[in-house]
Amino acid sequence: MNNDSLNTGELSELIMAVIDGDDTENQFSKLNDLFEKDASARRYYLEYLFVYVGISENISCLYEDQNKPTILFKDDTAVFRDTVRKDLYDSAIRRAIEEAETRQCSLEESLPVNKPQTRPRFGRREVFQSMLRIAAIVIVALGIIWLDRQMRRPPAMPVAVATIAESINAKWGKMEVPYEEGSWLYTGAEPIYLQEGLVKVKFDHGTEVILEAPCEFNFLSSRRMRLNLGRLCAKVTQKGHGFTVTAPGCSIVDLGTEFGVIVTNEGFSETHVLDGQVELWEEKPAGRSQTPYRLHKGQVGSFNRQGNVCIEKRAAQPLAFVRSLDPGAIEADYVRTLTRTPGLVSYWNLNETSGITVADLIPGDAVDGDNPGTYYGAGVTLGVAGPRPTDGFGGFSADNCAPEFSDDVNTRLQMAVHNVYAEQKDISLIVWVKYPDIPASFDDRRAIGGLQRNMVDNRYVFATALYNPPVGLQAFVKRSDDSKQEFSTRYPGDVNIWHMWIITLESGRIFQCYLDGKLMETCSFETDSLGLYPPDGLIFGNDIRVSENRPWKGGLDEIAVFNRAISETEIQSLWDVALGKSLK
């Protein structure tokens, strides 16, 4: 037993003093105070009695409430007997104790008649050994009864704890009769699998939980549920205070909140506090004390790959969760898929219809934090139609907007942060582009934009542009200490149609370009892996040197930056979702 934090020598003396009847009033009070305040002292007391019969490993299953004080009584062997009767009460125990007492009476009756007929005074050792014998009988009897009850105990009846309040395109897996709106949901060990769509669950205490497919979960009680896989967003009412979501490695306890939980296929979990506070408890063996993490609005807690529960440095991401099933509040499929793709550090949807500021919808990430952009010059019109269902892009909202650039040399969109991308070896850039024509000559080339430096030669660090035929869409990467600039080209496709153009760099070696979900070009560096050359700016819609006359003509939309090379499968999925081919 591990009781390093206790003064076990002093505690042993106190226990034996009470058992032997030699304790003072002060010793008895001190021992009771220890038991009231310290669960480990109570466990040590039982372990002290049981250790010699080899059962110390089984103590935890013999009493349910580890925080309930164990009270001692000032009466030699009755100390143990009464304590066991209170903590482990069972008829089998009574029989065991009675049998032990009968044996002791028989022993006394067998004493020689020439001896004085007085009750022998047993010393400390004799009393302790007698107690150990009783303990052995008690534990064996209790173990038999406990196992018998476990085998005979009928399974707990499921209890209705919530109803399905709303759903959108819900498809349930592994069910003969699928749930519908108004269906009751019950407690039970069998997980419930939401294969597609969105579902809002409402509890009797008013708490609402939105579950997003693919999702696996089950209900433990009216105030406790488990999420094995997927995403949920919980809005907890005052009556539901203390509502708990159990996830791999931890439990999230509400303190008056709105919070989201993500559980990955690998069994890792994240908790995003969107409002209020939660407590994040690490999963530990029963009886081990711990202090929970307190998470406030805007914070993220996680159970990570190292097997630790911790508070992350990055900020909570409201876009990572569906917070309402109101049609107007649900993000379009493309946006939801994009914002759930790992590694996204900045996303500018360019939906602003006025002003000069562009919001970064992934604020507080660990790479570039909140990175808003600013429009310079007068050659841009805001609020023009972006990719929309009317154009065949069913994954976008019907009112999706984009800025349109007019080929003005003084106009550009410049982001606030760029230096953090220096030496980056893994990065992706997504830009949706629409152009009315293809440049007729080399001098008319147009800069889509990206990471740039203020030089005449090798100015593009990680950027893209539109050139005249036969070049078309061109992508650039400049690595640190490289003497040359690698690039990839692709014919641009149809004019006056929105295209999804993506460039990626993986491990500082492999540079790839994708057009409308398809891989178009791959360049592999022969030299060792190098990171990006330090840029001077993150600029779109123009060259960093505006005097070079490379302004953009046409539309730009849905600009996103990742701190990794997103895969070909992920890119194809983004394109499919943009076309409205899937709903997750």
Salt bridges, closest charged atoms under 4 A:
GLU10 OE2 - LYS30 NZ 2.27
ASP20 OD2 - ARG124 NE 3.96
ASP23 OD2 - LYS74 NZ 3.83
GLU25 OE1 - LYS74 NZ 3.70
ASP82 OD1 - ARG85 NH1 3.84
ASP90 OD2 - ARG149 NH2 3.30
GLU99 OE2 - ARG103 NH2 2.65
GLU101 OE2 - ARG81 NH1 3.16
GLU108 OE2 - ARG119 NH1 3.64
ASP148 OD1 - ARG152 NE 2.81
GLU166 OE2 - LYS200 NZ 2.96
GLU208 OE1 - LYS200 NZ 3.68
GLU212 OE2 - ARG336 NH2 3.17
GLU212 OE2 - ARG340 NE 2.99
ASP254 OD2 - HIS241 ND1 3.98
GLU258 OE2 - ARG323 NE 2.88
GLU270 OE1 - HIS272 NE2 2.85
GLU270 OE2 - ARG314 NH2 2.62
GLU279 OE2 - ARG294 NH2 3.23
GLU283 OE2 - ARG226 NH1 3.70
ASP333 OD1 - ARG336 NH1 3.30
ASP437 OD1 - ARG446 NH2 2.61
ASP437 OD2 - LYS553 NZ 3.72
ASP482 OD2 - ARG479 NE 2.75
GLU486 OE2 - LYS484 NZ 2.96
ASP516 OD2 - HIS499 ND1 2.95
ASP528 OD1 - ARG509 NH2 3.70
ASP543 OD2 - ARG459 NH1 2.94
ASP543 OD2 - ARG550 NH1 3.57
GLU548 OE1 - ARG459 NH2 3.81
GLU548 OE2 - ARG545 NH2 3.65
GLU570 OE2 - ARG564 NH2 2.57
